[in-house]
Amino acid sequence: MIAIQTADVDIGALIAAAKKQGTGAVVVFDGIVRDDGITEMELEAYEEVAAKELEKIAKEATDQFRLLHVDIIHRIGRLTVGENILIIVVSAGHRPEAYAGSRYIIEEIKKGVPIWKKELTKDGGRWVPGEHGHGGGKPR
């Protein structure tokens, strides 16, 4: 499943679906809103382009690391501290490929998938520049 959505996901169900025949490892990345003095986070995306980029990244990771299954779910909308932002679930025949595939996916997302985040505080908020351009401040 590749999705950009407001709703949270059942990570347990994603893990169960990733356990295909031949699976020796499942790696889960769960990026959450952390308490860095913020009250909430607002996430926006250029959904059509972002979804295509996520699909491309999933295919590249699958081919390069021989992944058996890939899920990438990036949430948008207003999220509170402790909520899931980005969930990546990958499975592979062996642990090294599963870890490497998961790492590749998150790093590629950070390089430029058009998803932006704004940290909200009691005093206002600010668009956050992301690592490698991810979220690099929302275009005006």
C-alpha positions as CSV (number, residue, x, y, z in Angstrom):
1,M,0.0,0.0,0.0
2,I,1.3,3.4,-1.0
3,A,-0.9,6.2,0.4
4,I,-1.1,9.8,1.5
5,Q,-4.0,10.1,3.9
6,T,-5.4,11.8,7.0
7,A,-6.5,8.6,8.7
8,D,-4.1,6.7,10.9
9,V,-3.3,3.1,10.0
10,D,-3.3,-0.3,11.7
11,I,0.4,-1.1,11.8
12,G,-0.3,-4.6,13.0
13,A,-2.3,-5.3,9.9
14,L,0.5,-3.9,7.7
15,I,3.0,-6.2,9.4
16,A,0.7,-9.2,8.9
17,A,0.3,-8.4,5.2
18,A,4.1,-8.1,4.8
19,K,4.7,-11.7,5.9
20,K,4.7,-13.2,2.4
21,Q,6.1,-16.6,1.6
22,G,9.9,-16.4,1.8
23,T,9.9,-13.6,4.3
24,G,12.8,-13.8,6.7
25,A,12.5,-10.2,8.1
26,V,10.0,-7.4,8.4
27,V,11.3,-3.9,9.2
28,V,8.9,-1.2,10.4
29,F,9.7,2.6,10.5
30,D,7.1,4.6,12.4
31,G,7.9,8.3,12.4
32,I,5.8,10.2,15.0
33,V,5.2,13.8,16.1
34,R,7.6,14.4,18.9
35,D,7.3,16.8,21.8
36,D,9.8,19.5,20.8
37,G,7.8,22.3,22.4
38,I,5.1,22.0,19.8
39,T,1.4,21.5,20.3
40,E,0.5,20.1,16.9
41,M,1.9,19.6,13.4
42,E,0.2,20.5,10.2
43,L,1.3,18.4,7.1
44,E,0.4,19.3,3.5
45,A,1.3,17.6,0.3
46,Y,1.2,18.1,-3.4
47,E,-0.7,14.8,-3.4
48,E,-0.6,13.8,-7.0
49,V,3.1,14.3,-7.4
50,A,3.9,13.0,-3.9
51,A,2.0,9.7,-4.5
52,K,3.9,9.1,-7.8
53,E,7.2,9.8,-6.1
54,L,6.3,7.3,-3.3
55,E,5.4,4.7,-5.9
56,K,8.7,5.3,-7.7
57,I,10.7,5.0,-4.5
58,A,8.9,1.8,-3.5
59,K,9.7,0.3,-6.9
60,E,13.3,1.3,-6.8
61,A,13.7,-0.1,-3.3
62,T,11.9,-3.4,-4.3
63,D,14.2,-3.8,-7.3
64,Q,17.5,-2.8,-5.5
65,F,17.0,-4.7,-2.3
66,R,14.9,-7.6,-3.5
67,L,12.0,-6.6,-1.2
68,L,9.0,-8.9,-1.1
69,H,6.6,-6.2,0.2
70,V,6.5,-2.4,0.7
71,D,4.0,-0.2,2.4
72,I,4.5,3.6,2.6
73,I,1.8,5.6,4.3
74,H,2.4,9.3,4.9
75,R,-0.2,11.2,6.8
76,I,-1.3,14.7,6.2
77,G,-3.6,17.1,8.1
78,R,-3.3,18.3,11.7
79,L,-1.6,15.8,14.0
80,T,-0.9,15.9,17.7
81,V,2.2,14.9,19.7
82,G,2.6,11.1,19.6
83,E,0.6,10.5,16.4
84,N,2.0,8.6,13.5
85,I,3.3,10.7,10.5
86,L,5.1,8.2,8.3
87,I,4.9,4.4,8.4
88,I,7.2,2.3,6.2
89,V,6.8,-1.5,6.4
90,V,9.1,-3.7,4.3
91,S,9.8,-7.4,4.1
92,A,12.6,-9.3,2.5
93,G,14.1,-12.8,2.6
94,H,16.9,-11.6,4.9
95,R,17.5,-8.9,7.5
96,P,20.2,-6.9,5.6
97,E,17.9,-6.3,2.6
98,A,15.0,-5.4,4.8
99,Y,17.0,-2.9,6.8
100,A,18.7,-1.4,3.8
101,G,15.4,-1.2,1.9
102,S,13.7,0.6,4.7
103,R,16.6,3.1,5.1
104,Y,16.7,3.7,1.3
105,I,13.0,4.6,1.3
106,I,13.1,7.1,4.2
107,E,16.2,8.8,2.7
108,E,14.7,9.1,-0.7
109,I,11.5,10.5,0.8
110,K,13.6,13.1,2.6
111,K,15.3,14.1,-0.6
112,G,12.3,15.8,-2.1
113,V,8.9,14.3,-2.0
114,P,6.6,17.4,-1.9
115,I,5.3,17.1,1.6
116,W,5.6,20.0,4.0
117,K,5.2,20.3,7.7
118,K,4.4,23.2,9.9
119,E,5.1,23.0,13.7
120,L,2.4,24.7,15.7
121,T,3.1,26.2,19.1
122,K,1.1,28.2,21.6
123,D,2.8,31.3,20.0
124,G,2.0,30.5,16.4
125,G,3.9,28.2,14.0
126,R,6.6,27.9,11.4
127,W,7.1,25.8,8.3
128,V,10.0,23.5,9.0
129,P,12.8,23.0,6.5
130,G,13.5,19.3,6.2
131,E,16.5,17.2,5.8
132,H,17.7,17.1,2.1
133,G,14.8,19.4,1.1
134,H,11.9,17.3,2.5
135,G,9.4,19.9,3.7
136,G,12.0,22.5,2.8
137,G,9.6,25.3,3.7
138,K,6.3,25.3,1.9
139,P,6.4,27.1,-1.4
140,R,4.4,30.3,-1.6
